[in-house]
Amino acid sequence: MTQEASPATGSGLQSLSEQQSKDRFLAVVSEVIGVEQLDASEHFLDAGGDSLSTAIIIDWIGKDFGVEPEFDWFFDSKSIEELAARWWDKVSGLAQAAPAASS
């Protein structure tokens, strides 16, 4: 990974569908671990991920979307696809709780 690599900016969750958001999540994972063809059915570690790449992905996703995946999900999830789904569940839960919190 080079120093020029950086998270995409401006996409945000408001303008993206669930599938687009998950695709962006997978693209960040692919870029950070340095693989062109990410096999989302693989476990994160088997795909080349490690604790440092986990920290970078969490940071980039947090900056890009405002909702960070949990560190342990990268190691507990059976696949990267499951990891992205867990993150989306967190995003969806926060989105549903937001209107109630502002009442």
Helices and strands as residue ranges (DSSP letters): H 18-33, H 51-65, H 73-76, H 80-101
